[in-house]
C-alpha cells in the first residue's frame, strides 16, 4: 500500500475517492500498531520532507518531523524567515526549486492559494499542513479517532459547534467521504461557505451522509455521537477576538451542554484549546474527551499520508 499514490498531492480530502480515504485509514491503523509494538518500518528511508511554515505550530511541526524520523527519513524546517516564499521569489519558483531538492513538501500557510500554487508547480508531492481554508490532515486524524472509539464510521453523527472555519470545512469533506452525518451549529454569518457547500453536494451522495445547519447548541448535540469544537478566533483574526467571544459565548462546550447529549457522547478538539472559551476544563479533562488520543493520531495519520505519497 505505501507508494500507492506516489507523486499525488494532498491538498483537500475532496480530491480523494471514498476508497482512497479508507486506504489512508487502513494504513494509519497499521502504522500505529507498528509504532505501539516497536515494529517501525523504514518506509521513507533516505527521503526528505521540506516543511514550510508561515504559521507557528506545535502538533504540525512535531508530528511531521517525528513521523519522517520514525519512517527512516528526515525533515527540514523552513520558516517564512528562512525562505523567500512569495516575497523575494515567486511561489511557483519556490516550488520548482524545492522539489528539485526534496521528496515531498508540507506547507502550513495563510492563503489557500499558496498551497494550490505549490501543488501546481512542484514536481514532488505537496501536503496541505493547514491553510486558512482547509486542514485536511487534522480531519483524517479526527475521523480515524472516531473510528477507533466506535469501530465504524458510516452512520455516526458528528456535531461541530462554533465558527465554520478551515477545520470544519475539512471535517465536512471527511464526513461526506465516510458516510458520517454532520451537524454544523453556528450563529448567523458563520456558516459554511458556498465552495464547501458545493463540494458537500458533490460528495455526500457517494455515501448518503446527511448535513444539518442549526444555530441552537442544545438541539445540535441531541443526536451526536461526537461533539467537536475549535477556537473562536483563529490566527490572523486577533483584532476580532473580543467581538467573537461575545458572539460565540452561548456555543461553549461545557457540562451543561453535554447533559443534553447522549451518555456515550465523546468530545473532540483539534487543539490548541482556549480553555474557558470554547471548552471548559471540566470537559477537556473529563472522561468524555478524546482530545489527546486525537492529537496523537495526527502523527499516525500523517505518516500514512506521507507513506502513500512519497514512498
C-alpha positions, -999 to +999 in steps of 0.1 A: +000+000+000+028+025+007+036+044-025+001+038-039-004+075-046+032+083-053+035+118-068+000+129-059-007+159-037-028+160-005-045+194-007-081+185+001-100+154+010-124+164-017-097+154-042-097+118-030-123+090-035-142+071-008-118+042-014-088+064-012-098+078+022-104+042+035-069+032+024-055+061+044-073+049+075-062+013+069-025+024+067-029+047+097-041+018+117-012-004+106+014+022+112+000+030+147+001-007+156+037-009+143+047+020+165+030+007+196+046-028+191+081-015+183+080-027+147+088+005+128+095+001+091+119+024+071+092+032+046+107+065+038+144+056+042+166+084+027+136+105+018+135+142+028+104+163+036+107+201+032+084+218+058+073+254+050+058+273+080+041+307+076+022+300+108+036+287+141+027+253+152+032+226+179+014+195+166+021+200+129+058+206+132+065+179+158+042+152+142+056+156+107+092+158+118+089+128+142+069+109+116+096+113+090+122+102+115+102+071+125+099+060+089+136+064+082+136+099+066+143+134+076+125+167+077+138+202+071+121+231+089+117+262+067+101+292+084+089+323+065+120+340+077+142+313+062+129+313+026+117+339+002+082+325-003+061+350-022+084+379-014+118+379-030+108+348-050+075+338-065+057+308-051+059+289-084+097+294-085+100+283-049+080+251-057+102+244-087+134+248-068+124+230-036+110+200-055+145+196-071+159+190-036+133+172-015+110+142-020+079+160-005+067+194+006+044+201+036+032+236+040+013+254+068+003+287+053-022+316+055-037+318+020-050+285+005-038+298-029-003+293-017-009+256-013-026+254-047+004+271-064+029+249-046+010+218-057+006+231-092+043+239-098+061+213-076+073+181-092+071+163-058+040+157-036+027+187-017+008+181+016-015+208+030-005+211+066-030+238+071-044+268+052-070+294+061-095+274+040-087+237+048-070+215+074-072+180+058-046+162+079-064+172+110-097+158+097-081+125+088-068+122+124-102+132+138-121+106+118-096+079+125-101+087+162-138+084+158-133+050+141-110+038+169-136+048+195-166+033+178-153+007+154-171+021+124-178+055+108-208+052+084-239+062+103-222+081+131-233+116+139-207+144+143-218+178+157-194+207+151-201+237+173-186+272+166-171+291+137-173+274+103-135+276+096-108+256+079-112+227+104-150+224+100-145+227+062-123+196+061-145+178+086-174+182+062-153+167+034-143+138+055-179+132+066-191+132+030-165+106+021-172+083+050-209+084+054-209+103+088-239+125+093-229+160+103-244+189+121-228+224+119-240+246+148-230+282+143-245+317+148-257+335+117-230+347+095-206+319+105-220+290+085-201+271+057-191+290+026-205+284-008-175+264-021-177+239+008-215+235+003-209+229-033-183+202-026-207+186+000-234+184-026-210+166-049-195+142-024-222+133+001-244+113-024-214+089-026-221+077+009-255+091+019-241+114+045-266+140+058-259+176+067-279+198+092-272+235+097-286+248+130-280+276+155-293+260+187-264+241+205-288+221+228-307+208+198-275+203+178-260+178+203-291+158+210-282+131+184-244+135+185-220+106+189-192+131+188-191+168+196-163+189+181-153+224+188-124+247+179-111+281+189-134+311+183-106+332+170-081+317+145-046+331+136-050+363+117-083+372+134-069+386+167-085+420+162-119+404+162-113+384+195-135+403+219-164+405+194-161+368+186-160+359+223-193+378+228-209+361+197-198+326+205-202+325+243-235+306+240-217+280+220-193+269+247-189+232+251-195+227+289-210+202+313-245+217+309-243+212+271-231+177+275-261+169+297-282+175+266-264+148+246-263+110+249-244+094+278-220+079+254-211+111+236-174+120+232-157+153+227-131+163+201-109+194+197-081+200+172-060+220+197-047+243+209-077+250+231-086+283+247-098+268+279-127+288+294-138+300+260-149+273+235-144+245+260-142+242+298-116+225+319-141+200+332-150+188+297-114+190+283-100+169+312-132+148+317-139+112+308-158+120+276-129+138+260-108+121+233-087+152+227-052+138+234-059+105+216-069+127+187-037+147+190-015+115+189-034+103+158-021+133+139+013+116+139+000+082+127-024+097+101+003+120+086+027+091+085+002+072+064-003+102+040+034+107+036+040+070+030+013+068+004+026+098-015+063+097-010+075+061-009 
